[in-house]
Each structure stands twice: as structure tokens, then as C-alpha cells.
Amino acid sequence: MAELKEKLFSEFPPVSTEEWMAKITADLKGVPFEKKLVWRTGEGFNVNPFYRAEDIEGLKTAESLPGEFPYVRGTKKDNDWKVRQNIKVCDCAEANEKARDLLTKGVTSLGFHIKGDEVNEANIATLLEGICPASVELNFSTCNCKAATLIEILAGYFKSKGIGAEKCYGSVNYNAFKKPLVKGMENTEWVEGAAAVLKAGQVLPNYRVLAVDAYLLNDAGAYIAQELGYALAWGNELMAKLTDAGFTADEVAKKIKFNFGISSNYFMEIAKFRAARWLWAEIVAAYKPACDCACKMHIHAQTSEWNMTIYDAYVNMLRSQTEAMSAAIAGVDSMTVRPFDKAYKTPDDFSERIARNQQLLLKEESHFDKVVDPSAGSYYIEVLTNSLADVAWKLFLEVEDAGGFAALANAGKVQEAINASNVARKKNVATRREILLGSNQFPNFTEVAAEKIKETASCCCGGGHCGTPAITALDFSRGASEFEALRLATEKSGKTPKVFMLTIGNLAMRLARSQFSSNFFACAGYKIIDNLGFETVEEGVEAAVKSGAEIVVLCSSDDEYADYASAAYKALAGRAEFVVAGAPACMEDLKAQGIEQYINVKSNVLETLKAFNAKLGIN
């Protein structure tokens, strides 16, 4: 067999990196390699178009095995993960019925969101009736002030059922920084609360009770390196302050659970989870725990809300599927796929079933749970893991130098940094540098969404009167929110502006530009009238006026615009808004004639469409 392999590969002589670069440079015909093919990521580092074995020489990430420190390749010897579905508990009996039903449908982890006022022995007994705590992972989130009480109630309940606490696995979500991050209120006394919860959690040895809810940063539009860097700083804050309070490193580390989000940046997300385990292991090791097992990061991952859309909502399934694939390949411990309709209504049975099955397909049909860290050794993934680790580590050190995560969160600095990323990413969405299919690119021309948007009933605990925000809170507006507001304004105005494509001249260019322009204006909910082509400008203008179009877009080639644009503009005579598709060399001459409106790949789609809405009287 070895001889056959040797013979096979002998037919393919090795090609050096220099030879590759020489060929690429020749094919680029003078265009700079770095400008054309090197991708500058939002994370702050460059990604090359190809990698080779020499790029991973000496990288430590490629040396360890799964289950070995520093756990970059996973904390366990297999790749099985828990399939989790969350339930908002508005009625304990109904929630129990739903939970028991879910356990027959592939769910192996339950998440209960319960009001603080509802946390009592009777309600918990009702909620868990018929559910074996030793057979399914149980996770609870409630008011921080009720977390310790909930732990005590759970311990008592397990004991009453004759089930040893050491057999039960799950979590009680105590988020020490929810107030500043979500509500914009300082929480300077969090150490006492976290210490009380940590102490209470000792009766449930396999329950994680201190949460690092990095998914909040993800949902607010953070870049991947930001989510990772701040998550590490958040976890380290818990380690530092609670070990100072008298707990051992093992006691603290084994009670921390990281709840990450997953964006649609497929390969970068795989690298994120690998880098997260690695860096966290190094952080905990610095506290000199008695056992390396304390250095294992426990990760729950959930698909992002930032990139969810109301329009063309089924595309949310495609986004969440690639996100789930990233997390599964990267070896997370448990996962929640959010239902595709969550952005505009309370998810129904259909959307919840689809969300569950997205994970089950990865397990039962694609067998993602059968291979540990399949991306290991990939030149690209290994370089990404190290690059992302470098950037995240620098952010972690900056946070530590500035006083730690708590100090920055209570001053609103973390929130300001994340919100700035939200703004930057929305600008990329507005200019189509970041694509949200169905919203800012290739929209469904005929879709209306106003009627399907429902107010989501909230039954999560607000903890009573929250007070007045004193600092900046995270902005959870989604990436598509501004485009959705634009299109909803068109729907609610009662007007449906018509956009007429005046296609003429060069066949290839007119078709390409009419398609571009149709997609452009459809993002605002306008009615598109496309055409195969006209023999003369006058014929096209006459058809446009007859159609009642408010906007006429001239679609032709750059060379022909000098003649066609002038003629069309004069023939239209102000009876509709006139737009030229492209950025022709004769643009300045055309502007001198009064032709001011152009759309092209460099346009800010959102701002351009807002301007048209204003001209058309749509507010």
C-alpha cells in the first residue's frame, strides 16, 4: 500500500510557494496581490487566499490531542453535544408538558427561563414532574437575586426523589454583569452575589452556576475577536475576584459556564471556539488549580440574532444551519438553534421543530458527532485559530490593564466598543459589504411583512423596577433593522412606488444593470418593472410614463450613456425621478446637464433609498 501511495504521489511533483506566487502574479496582470486577493477581516488581521504546510510549522495548536491540555482540540475524547431547547415558563404545568414532549423528539438538554417570583418548591416540583434529572441536562435562568434559592430548591428536589446530586448535570445562570450590559445600570456589589451563588452551588457538584453570557455581545453585533476577548476578560474577572474572596481556583473554574453566540462567519467561528478553549486553559492554569480538569472550558453555543431578518425569514434557517455546523465541528458541549421566526413573533411548533431538527440532521445524517475536531491540521483553520487568538488576547490584556471587565462594564466602555462595532457593521450592510440575503441583496420583490410581525409576549423576569439607566447599555438592534424599517415604511404608507427599467443598447450591460437596479430598489419595497429592451430612448420613455413609474432607471453601457442619458433625461422632462445605473466616465458631463442621480456598487444602498423615500413622501 505504501508503495502504491509513493507511486501515485510521485506523479505530482511538489510546487513551491514561490512558483504559486509567480503564477498568481502573472494571472493578476499587474494588479497588486495584497489589494486583490488578501482579505482584511473585521477582526483586525489579514487572511491570505491560500495556505501551505509551512504556514503551520511551529504552531502549538497542531500538537495536542483532543482531551489534552490546552484543549484547543476539545475537552473530551468524543464530539457528542447536547441538543438544547429553551422554554419560557409562563405556566409551570404547561412548561412541564412541553418539556416532556421535547424529550421524545431528540432534545437532550432543557433550558427553563422562569420568573424570579415563580421560584418556589411547588413550582419547581411541577416543572420537573416526570423528568429524570440524571438523564437530561437541566438549565435554569431566573433573576440573579433568586439564583441561590433556586439551587437550594433543586438540591432538595433531587434528594426527595432519591437521586444523588452527583448524578445531575446542568446549570443555573447567574450573570453578574447583566445589569450594566443589558440594563445600563452599574452593579458594583456583584462579588457578594456571585460568592453566595458559588457557595450555594457546592451542593450540586456538576451544576455550573456562574455564567459568562458572551452571546449578548454577539447579539449586539460584536466582531468575533471582541466576543472572545471580552468573554475571556469576563471569566477572568470571576476567577480573580472570587479566588480573592477565599474560593480555590478549582472551585471557581469548575462552576463557570461560557454561553457563546455563533455568527455566520463559518470558518472564523470554528477557529473562535478552538482559540477560546486554548486561551481559557492558559488563564485558569495561571491560578495553579489542583487539577488540569479545572482548565476545561464548558461551552454552550447558540445561533446569532444579530443577522436574523424579518423579510425572507426562511433564509434564517440557512444562516443558523451554517452556524450550527461551525459549533458542531468546533466541539461545543451543548447548542441551541434559535427558531427562524424569532425576530418577529413568538416561535411556533413548526419553527421550533425545524430548529431542533437542524441539529439532529448534523448528528443522525451527517454524523458530525462521530469525529473529534475534524478541522485540525487544516492550514487555513490552524492559522485562523492562532490569528484570532492573538487579537483576542491583545484585547484581553487591554481590558486587564484598564482595570478588568467589571470596571469597564460598569463604566459603559465594553458596551460602547460593541455598539461601535454594531454601527460599523450596519454601515457595511448599508453598502453591501456585508450581505444579509433577502434584506439588502436579492430581496423577494413581492413580499409584505407588516402583518406577520407580532409583539413578542415577554414573561421573563425584570427584577421589579429597574431604575433609570445610568450608563450605556448594549444595542441589540439587528443588522437588517434599518432596511426593515425602510421597507415597512413603504408598506405602511399605502403607496407602492414603481421603478421602470429603461433598458437600451448593449445587451449584456443592460441586462446586468437592470438586474442590479431591480435588486437595489426592491430593497425598499418598490414595484419593479423590468424590460427586455427598447429600440429608441423615446420609446422607452413613453412606456415608462405610460406605466405611471415614479422612478426611471436608464440601463445601458458606459460608452452609450453619453448619448442615451442626455436624450432620456430631456424626453422624460421631469415627469419622474431619473437615475443612471453605473458610474460612467462621462458622469461629470451628465451632471452638468442636470443628471444628478446614479446607483452603482459603491452606493450606500440604505441612504440612497431613504432619500428616494423622502422624495416620494414616504416617512
Residue pairs with C-beta under 8 A, 6 or more apart in sequence:
17 52
17 54
20 50
20 52
21 33
24 33
24 37
24 49
25 33
28 36
28 37
37 48
37 49
38 46
38 47
38 48
38 49
39 46
39 47
39 48
39 49
40 46
41 47
41 268
42 223
42 224
42 421
42 424
42 425
43 223
43 224
43 225
43 268
43 387
43 388
43 391
44 223
44 225
44 391
45 387
45 388
45 390
45 391
47 384
47 387
51 379
51 380
51 383
52 379
53 379
55 379
55 382
55 383
56 62
56 377
56 379
56 382
56 383
59 382
59 383
59 386
60 70
60 72
61 72
61 73
61 274
61 278
61 382
61 385
61 386
62 376
62 377
62 382
64 70
64 71
64 72
64 73
65 73
66 73
66 74
66 76
66 77
66 331
66 372
66 373
67 73
67 74
67 75
67 76
67 77
69 281
69 285
69 292
69 295
70 277
70 278
70 281
70 282
70 285
70 295
71 277
71 278
71 281
71 295
71 296
71 297
72 274
72 275
72 277
72 278
72 385
73 274
73 331
73 372
73 373
73 376
74 277
74 331
74 372
74 373
75 277
75 296
75 297
75 298
75 331
75 333
76 331
76 372
77 372
78 369
78 372
79 328
79 331
79 368
79 369
79 370
79 371
79 372
79 373
80 369
81 327
81 328
81 331
81 332
81 333
81 334
81 335
81 369
82 108
82 109
82 137
82 333
82 334
82 335
83 106
83 107
83 108
83 109
83 334
83 335
83 356
83 359
83 360
83 363
84 107
84 108
84 109
84 110
84 111
84 137
84 139
84 300
84 334
84 335
84 336
85 102
85 107
85 109
85 110
85 111
85 336
85 352
85 355
85 356
86 110
86 111
86 112
86 113
86 336
87 95
87 98
87 99
87 102
87 110
87 111
87 112
87 113
88 95
88 113
88 459
88 460
89 95
89 112
89 113
89 114
89 115
89 118
89 127
89 459
90 457
90 459
92 118
92 123
92 124
92 126
92 127
93 126
95 112
95 127
96 126
96 127
96 128
96 129
96 130
96 131
99 110
99 112
99 127
99 131
100 130
100 131
102 110
102 356
103 110
103 131
103 136
105 353
105 356
106 356
106 357
106 359
106 360
107 136
107 356
108 136
108 137
109 136
109 137
109 138
109 139
109 334
110 131
110 136
110 137
110 138
110 139
111 139
111 140
111 141
111 336
112 127
112 138
112 139
112 140
112 141
113 141
113 142
113 459
113 460
114 123
114 127
114 140
114 141
114 142
114 150
114 461
115 142
115 143
115 459
115 460
115 461
116 142
116 143
116 145
116 146
116 461
116 463
117 461
119 142
119 143
119 146
119 149
119 150
119 153
120 153
121 153
121 156
121 157
124 150
124 153
124 154
124 157
125 157
128 138
128 157
131 138
132 163
133 154
133 157
133 158
133 161
133 163
133 167
133 168
133 170
134 163
134 164
134 167
134 168
137 169
137 170
137 334
138 154
138 168
138 169
138 170
139 170
139 171
139 172
139 173
139 300
140 150
140 154
140 170
140 171
140 172
140 173
141 172
141 173
142 150
142 172
142 173
142 461
143 461
143 463
144 174
144 175
144 176
144 178
144 193
144 197
144 463
145 193
145 463
146 461
147 172
147 173
147 174
147 197
147 200
147 209
148 196
148 197
148 199
148 200
150 172
151 172
151 197
151 200
151 201
151 203
151 204
151 207
151 209
152 200
152 203
154 172
154 204
154 207
155 165
155 203
155 204
158 164
158 165
158 168
158 204
159 165
165 203
165 204
165 205
165 206
166 205
166 206
167 206
168 204
168 206
168 207
169 206
169 207
170 204
170 206
170 207
170 208
171 207
171 208
171 209
171 211
171 257
171 300
172 197
172 201
172 207
172 208
172 209
173 211
173 213
173 257
173 259
174 193
174 194
174 197
174 209
174 210
174 211
175 211
175 213
176 187
176 190
176 193
176 194
176 210
176 238
176 406
177 187
177 190
177 234
177 405
177 406
177 409
178 187
178 213
179 185
179 186
179 187
180 186
180 187
180 409
180 410
180 412
180 414
180 415
180 471
180 473
181 213
181 216
181 409
181 414
181 415
181 473
181 474
182 216
182 473
182 474
183 466
183 469
183 473
184 412
184 415
184 469
184 470
184 471
184 472
184 473
185 466
185 467
185 469
185 470
185 471
186 410
186 470
186 471
187 410
188 410
190 406
191 241
191 242
191 245
194 210
194 238
194 241
194 242
195 242
195 245
195 247
197 209
197 210
198 209
198 210
198 242
198 247
198 251
198 252
198 255
200 209
201 207
201 209
201 255
202 251
207 255
208 254
208 255
208 256
208 257
208 298
209 255
209 257
210 238
210 242
210 252
210 255
210 256
210 257
211 256
211 257
211 259
212 231
212 234
212 235
212 238
212 256
212 257
212 258
212 259
213 259
214 227
214 228
214 230
214 231
214 234
214 258
214 259
214 260
214 261
215 259
215 260
215 261
215 301
215 302
216 261
216 474
217 226
217 227
217 230
217 231
217 261
217 414
217 418
217 474
218 227
218 260
218 261
218 262
218 263
218 304
218 306
219 261
219 304
219 305
219 306
219 476
220 306
220 415
220 418
220 419
220 422
220 474
220 475
220 476
221 306
221 418
221 419
221 421
221 422
221 425
221 426
221 475
221 479
222 230
222 418
222 421
222 422
223 421
223 425
224 263
224 265
224 268
224 269
224 272
224 388
225 388
225 391
225 392
225 395
226 395
226 417
226 418
226 421
227 260
227 261
227 272
228 272
228 275
228 276
228 279
228 388
228 392
228 395
229 391
229 392
229 393
229 394
229 395
229 396
229 399
230 395
230 399
230 405
230 414
230 418
231 258
231 260
231 276
232 276
232 279
232 280
232 283
232 392
232 393
232 396
233 395
233 396
233 399
233 400
233 404
233 405
233 408
234 405
235 256
235 258
235 280
235 283
236 283
236 396
236 400
236 404
236 405
237 404
237 405
237 406
238 252
238 256
239 249
239 252
239 253
239 256
239 283
239 284
239 287
240 404
241 406
242 251
242 252
243 249
243 252
243 287
248 289
248 290
249 284
249 287
249 288
249 289
249 290
249 294
250 289
250 290
250 291
250 294
253 284
253 287
253 289
253 294
253 295
254 293
254 294
256 298
257 298
257 300
258 276
258 280
258 297
258 298
258 299
258 300
259 300
259 301
259 302
260 272
260 273
260 276
260 299
260 300
260 301
260 302
260 332
261 301
261 302
261 303
261 304
261 305
261 306
262 269
262 301
262 302
262 303
262 304
262 323
262 324
262 326
262 327
263 269
263 304
263 306
263 307
263 323
264 304
264 307
264 319
264 322
264 323
266 322
266 325
266 326
267 326
267 380
267 381
267 384
268 384
268 388
269 323
269 326
269 327
269 330
270 326
270 329
270 330
270 375
270 381
270 384
271 330
271 381
271 384
271 385
271 387
271 388
272 330
272 388
273 299
273 301
273 326
273 327
273 330
273 331
273 332
274 330
274 331
274 373
274 375
274 381
274 385
275 385
275 386
275 388
275 389
275 392
276 297
276 299
277 296
277 297
277 299
278 385
278 389
279 389
279 392
279 393
279 396
280 295
280 297
281 295
281 296
281 297
282 295
284 294
284 295
285 292
285 295
289 295
298 333
299 332
299 333
299 334
300 332
300 333
300 334
300 335
300 336
301 327
301 332
301 334
301 335
301 336
302 335
302 336
302 337
302 338
303 319
303 320
303 323
303 324
303 336
303 337
303 338
304 319
304 320
304 323
304 338
305 338
305 342
305 343
305 476
305 478
306 422
306 425
306 478
306 479
307 319
307 436
307 478
307 479
307 480
308 316
308 319
308 338
308 340
308 342
308 343
308 478
308 480
309 315
309 316
309 343
309 436
309 438
309 439
309 478
309 480
309 484
310 343
310 344
310 449
310 452
310 453
310 480
310 484
311 438
311 439
311 443
311 444
311 447
311 449
311 480
311 483
311 484
311 487
312 437
312 438
312 439
312 443
312 444
312 447
313 340
313 341
313 343
313 344
313 438
314 340
315 437
315 438
316 340
316 341
316 343
317 340
317 354
317 358
318 437
320 337
320 338
320 340
320 355
320 358
321 358
323 337
324 335
324 337
324 358
324 359
324 362
325 362
325 368
327 335
328 335
328 359
328 362
328 368
328 369
329 368
329 373
329 374
329 375
330 373
330 375
331 372
331 373
335 359
337 355
337 356
337 358
337 359
338 355
339 347
339 351
339 352
339 354
339 355
340 351
340 354
340 355
341 347
341 348
341 351
342 351
343 478
344 449
344 452
344 453
344 454
345 452
345 453
345 454
345 456
346 454
346 456
346 457
347 355
362 368
362 369
363 369
375 381
376 382
399 405
399 408
402 408
402 413
405 414
408 414
409 415
410 471
411 471
412 471
412 472
412 473
415 471
415 472
415 473
415 474
416 472
418 474
418 475
419 472
419 474
419 475
422 475
422 477
425 434
425 479
426 479
426 482
428 434
429 435
429 436
429 439
429 440
429 479
429 480
429 482
429 483
429 606
430 440
430 482
430 604
430 605
430 606
430 607
431 602
431 603
431 604
431 605
431 606
432 440
432 441
432 601
432 605
434 479
435 441
436 479
436 480
436 483
438 444
439 480
439 483
439 484
439 523
440 480
440 483
440 523
440 605
440 606
441 519
441 523
442 519
443 487
443 519
443 522
443 523
445 518
445 522
445 527
445 528
448 491
448 525
449 484
449 487
449 488
449 491
450 488
450 491
450 492
482 606
483 523
483 606
486 523
486 524
486 525
486 606
486 609
486 610
486 613
487 523
487 524
487 525
488 525
489 613
489 618
489 619
490 496
490 497
490 524
490 525
490 526
490 613
490 618
491 525
493 617
493 618
493 619
495 616
495 617
495 618
496 525
496 526
496 527
497 524
497 526
497 527
497 550
497 551
497 612
497 616
497 618
498 526
498 527
498 529
498 547
498 548
498 549
498 550
498 551
499 517
499 518
499 521
499 526
499 527
499 528
499 529
499 549
499 550
499 551
499 552
499 553
500 529
500 531
500 543
500 544
500 547
500 549
500 551
500 552
500 553
500 576
501 514
501 517
501 518
501 528
501 529
501 530
501 531
501 553
501 555
502 531
502 534
502 537
502 540
502 541
502 544
502 552
502 553
502 554
502 555
502 568
503 510
503 511
503 513
503 514
503 530
503 531
503 532
503 533
503 534
503 540
503 555
503 556
504 510
504 533
504 534
504 535
504 536
504 537
504 540
504 554
504 555
504 556
504 560
504 564
505 556
505 557
505 560
505 564
506 556
506 557
506 559
506 560
507 533
509 555
509 556
509 557
509 558
510 533
510 555
510 556
510 557
511 555
513 555
513 556
513 581
513 582
514 530
514 531
514 553
514 555
514 581
516 581
516 599
516 601
517 553
517 555
517 579
517 581
517 599
518 528
518 530
520 599
520 603
520 605
520 608
520 609
521 528
521 551
521 553
521 609
521 612
522 528
523 605
523 609
524 609
524 612
524 613
526 551
529 547
529 549
531 540
531 543
534 540
534 543
537 564
537 567
537 568
537 571
538 567
538 571
540 568
541 552
541 568
541 571
541 572
544 552
544 572
544 576
545 572
545 575
545 576
549 576
550 576
550 577
550 616
551 576
551 577
551 579
551 612
552 568
552 572
552 576
552 577
552 578
552 579
553 579
553 580
553 581
553 599
554 561
554 564
554 565
554 568
554 578
554 579
554 580
554 581
555 581
556 564
558 582
558 584
558 585
558 586
561 580
561 582
561 584
561 586
561 590
562 584
562 586
562 589
562 590
565 580
565 584
565 586
565 590
565 595
566 590
566 593
566 595
568 578
569 578
569 590
569 593
569 594
569 595
572 578
577 597
577 612
577 615
578 595
578 597
579 597
579 598
579 599
580 587
580 590
580 595
580 597
580 598
580 599
581 598
581 599
581 600
582 598
582 599
582 600
583 598
583 600
583 602
584 590
587 598
599 608
613 619
